[in-house]
Amino acid sequence: MNARIHALLPGLTLVILVLALSFHFLMTAFYLLPMNPLKLRFHAYAAYMQPFFRQTWTLFAPDPVSDTRLLLVACRLKLDDGTFAEMPYVDVTTPFRQAHYANRFGPADRVERLQSGAMRVIFQRDTLIDRLEEHRSNTSSDLNELLDYVHERDAAARQRGVATLNRVASDHCDQLYGSGRTVATQMRMVILEFPRFSQRHLPDDAGTLRHFDFPWAPYEAVDPLVRLSVQR
């Protein structure tokens, strides 16, 4: 009996491995499909792909990076005499990027990804959803339900992104001015769009610069993210 089991074990192991790999590649292919009604309806696949197998590209001509985004933070402090003072904006993103360039295996990259991921979630928009909105009907339909679901999901994701950045801002104010002095934070997203391909001879800073200010948010005490000795 044991000899038969040992004889079957290599073949059984191979079958299980093939099935597991086939399932993984099938889920990956489905994950990388362009947005479509089938993908919207069967969204549970994302639970398998995230966070370990998440991809940042697609099989169908991904859009190249066309801008750089920075997070700036202003802190409102309570002074010793009881008055309040609003401090100037400070660049949060660049020091982490510089620290990452200096040490590729340090924690700065993970913290910078935390910021950039939250910023991307807040401002990203799928053009396919905009096109589908043009076909929304006045009566109840599957398309309307799918669009409502997508908008609810995106709104919840944006709220999580804003909450994440608020925590990053609070921690940064603590690092700048000491713990317990900050009562509110304000974030500014700075976006520099690079010159288009036809103007590729121009430097990056010749592109279009714009910014978006978030409303002031109450300070939130958090555990320190990273203590980095970087020059500001």
N, C-alpha and C positions, 0 to 999 in steps of 0.2 A: 504493500500500500504506500509506504513511504517512498519507495523507488518510483512509483507511478506519479506521485505528487511532485517529486523532484524533476521528473521528466517533463511534466506539464508546466512547471513554474516559469522557465524562460519564455515559452510561447505566451503564457498568460500575462506575464509582465510586459511583453512587447505589445500585446493587444491593448492593455490598459494605457500604456504610454502613447500609443497611436491615437486612441480615443481622446485622451487628455489634450494632446497637441492639436488634434482636429477641432476640439471644442474651443480651445484658446484662439486659434487662428480664425475660426468662424466668428467668435465674439469680437475679435480685433477688427476684422473686415467690416462687420456691422457697425462698430463704433466709429469707423473712419468714413462711412458713407456721408454724402452731403445731407443736409437737413431735408427730411421728407415726412409725409404723414405717418408712414409705417414706423419710422424712427421715433417720432413724437409719441406714438401710442405705446410702443414697447420700450419705455425708458428704463425699465428695471435693469437692463444690461449694464448701465453705468455703475451699479453697485459692485459688479464683478471687476470692471476696469479700473475703478478708483480705489485707493490712490496709487497702487503699485504699477499698474499697466497704463496709466494715463498717457496719452500722446498729445503733443503740441503741434502736430502737422496733420495734413489730410492727403489722401491719394490724388486729389483733383486740384492741381495747381494752387498750392497755398499762397496766400498773399504775403509778399515780402515785407520785412519791417520797414516802415516808412516814417517813423517818428521815434523820439525818445521822450520818456515821461519822468518827471521828478516830483517828489512829494516835499512840499515846504510846510513848516509848522510854526504857528505863532502861539505864544503862551500868555495867558492872563494870570498875573501873580497877585497875591494878597501880601501887601507890604507890612512891615512891623507896626506902622502907625494906623493900620486898618484900612488904608486906601488901596486901590487896585491900579495896576499898571499893565498895559499891553506891550509885550516885547515884540521886536521886529521878527519877520519870517526868517527861518533857518532851514537850510537844505538838509533833509534827512537822508535822501537816497544816495547822493554822491559819496559820502564817507564810507558807507557800507560797500559800495562798488569798488572804491579804491582799496579798501582793506581786503576785499576778495581778490583783486588783481595781485596784491602783494602775497597772499596766502590762499592758494586755491583749495586747500583742505580745511580752512577755518570755518567758523560758524557764520561769518558775514554773508556768505552767499545765501544761506537758508533764510536769514532775516530779510535780505533784499528781495528774495523771491516772495516772501510773505507780503511785502509792500506791493511789488509789481503785480502779483496775482490778484490782490484785492483791487488795485486800480483797474486792471483789465476787466474784472467782473463788473465793476461799477459802470464802465463806459462802453463795453462791447455791445454791439447790436448786429443781429443777423439780418442781412438785406432780404433773405428769402422770406422771413416773417413779415417784413414790410410789404412784399409783393403779395403774400397770401392775404394780408389785411384788405387788399383791394377787392378781394372776392368774398369778403364777409357779407352774409345775408342778414336781413332783418328778422328772419324766423330762425328757430332753433335748428342747428345742424351739427354734424360731426366736426366740420371745419371750425365752426364757432367755438365748440367745446375745446378743441385742440388749441386754438389760439388763446382762449382764456386761460387754459392750463399753462401754456408757455409764458404768458405775461405774469401770472401768479408766481411761477417758479423763478423767473428773472427778477421780479421785485423782491422776493425773499433772498435771492443771492446777492442783490445789490445792498440790501439791508445788512447782511452779514459782512459784506465787503466794507461798508462804512463803519460798522462796529469794530472791525479788525483794525482799520486805520486810526480810529479814535483811540484805541488801546496803544497802538504804536506811538501816536502823538503824545499821549499822557506819559508813557515811559520816557520818551525823548525829552520832554520838559523836566522830568525828574533828573535826568542825567545832566541837563544844562544848568538848572537853577536849584537843585536840591529837592529831596522828597518832601511832600506836604505843602509846598509853597504855591502850587498851581491850582487854580479853581476852574479854569476852562481852557480849551484848546480850539484852535481853528486851523484847518488844513487848506492848502492851496495846491491844486494840481497844475503843473506847468507842462505844456506839450509843445515840443519843437518838431514841426514837420520838415523833413529834409527836402531840399530842392528836388524837383522831378528829374527823371532820367535825361530829359532834353537839356537840363541845366546841371548836369553832373559835374561840370568843371568848377562849379561854385562850392565854397566851403559849407559845411553843415549849418553853421550859424547864420547863413544867408537865407535860410528857410523861414517859414511862417511860425511866429511865436504867439501862443495864446495861453490863457490860464482860466481856471475855474475855481472859485472860492466856495468852500463848504460853509454852512452856518456854524457859529460857535457851539461847541458841545461841552457838557460838563466833564470835568476831570474824572478819570477812572483809575483808581489805584490798581496796578498790575505788578506781577513779579518782573524783575529786570529781564529784558530780552537778551541783550548781549552787552558786555562791557568791553569796548574796543579802545585801544590807545591809538587813535588816528588823529591826524591834524585836521582841524576844521578851518 
